[in-house]
Amino acid sequence: MMRVRGIMGHHHGGWWTGMVVWFVCVAVVARGELERFVEAPKNDGSVSFLVLGDWGRRGSFNQSLVALQMGRIGEKLGIGFVVSTGDNFYDNGLTNENDPNFQDSFSRIYTCPSLRKPWYTVLGNHDYRGDAEAQLSYLLRNIDDRWICLRSFVVDVELVELFFVDTTPFVDEYFTDPDGHTYDWRAIVPSRKAYIDTLLHDLGDALDKSKAGWKVVVGHHAIRSIGHHGDTEELIHHLLPVLKEKGVDMYMNGHDHCLEHISDGDSPVQFLTSGAGSKAWRGDIKEETKSEETVRFYHDGQGFMSARFTRSDAEIVFYDVFGEVLHRWVTSKPLLHSTF
Ligand SMILES: *[C@@H]1O[C@H](CO)[C@@H](O)[C@H](O)[C@H]1NC(C)=O
């Protein structure tokens, strides 16, 4: 894994322009390039990774069983990394960088050799209920160097690019009706709107610049879901149009504690929920939407997902707590000739 720091655009002009630029950057949230991590595809030209969400419960609620099967499938596929879709530590994220929950729910659970790879991680709403900054801290990498958690960032594997998006600040309810919970909005206030506008701008910019044949966006909250929480209206309004406009192939998320594959009715975007890392079996699937033809797969129970990409093909597989395949979906696209 190679880390490339985001580069802020430099500007020309005298001190006056400089002052104006400085004030704009400080007053609003500085726009810039999303931080980027580079992973190499395997020698056979493919890349595989696992996707897991909503997991950290010190091994309980079958978390350890799912971890074991991830290790087995991870080895079989020769994965390059793991993607975590958030809600990493229950119930309320981490209290600080020394919270033993980090090792109890992560380091001591995902112990299989195949999982000793970078874990690219976003924050979920439960993570924001604790010290969100702690999960982003470099100090955690001293404890377990697999841990790579940022708010929004890019993982570039040449043939596929993954764009991680911090979705929790989009959701109105956490601000207007927090239901007794406190959220760590230190980086989001004073201007939530500026934070979201900047994020969407930087995402659009990164997508525009992407030369990858496959584009995948990852967030915690579902855009489309027939599970407990259902669709996230804020993401349908603000994020989905960007995905459609920029030719994104897949959106991967957690939040609902289930496994789901839903297609978009009027675009190629596939909605893939992998939020079944521990507590599941909520039993409240939305009956009225279950039979919609865009719903290709729904599993109310624990499990995880794998993804494998080559230049021409993509394969998504969902597994249950025993590592049995529940749903497999394969797609391909005509190869575009690369321009050098
Ligand atoms: C663990 O998984 C098994 C098999 O799917 C299921 O029957 C059981 O209810 C699960 N346990 C919990 C606590 O979710």
The ligand as an ORCA input file, in Angstrom:
! r2SCAN-3c Opt
* xyz 0 1
  C     -25.683    -17.193     14.711
  O     -25.888    -17.814     13.452
  C     -26.800    -18.898     13.459
  C     -26.808    -19.492     12.081
  O     -27.206    -18.552     11.108
  C     -28.174    -18.389     13.870
  O     -29.076    -19.478     13.927
  C     -28.064    -17.745     15.238
  O     -29.307    -17.182     15.587
  C     -27.004    -16.654     15.217
  N     -26.842    -16.108     16.541
  C     -27.040    -14.823     16.814
  C     -26.805    -14.415     18.248
  O     -27.381    -14.004     15.996
*
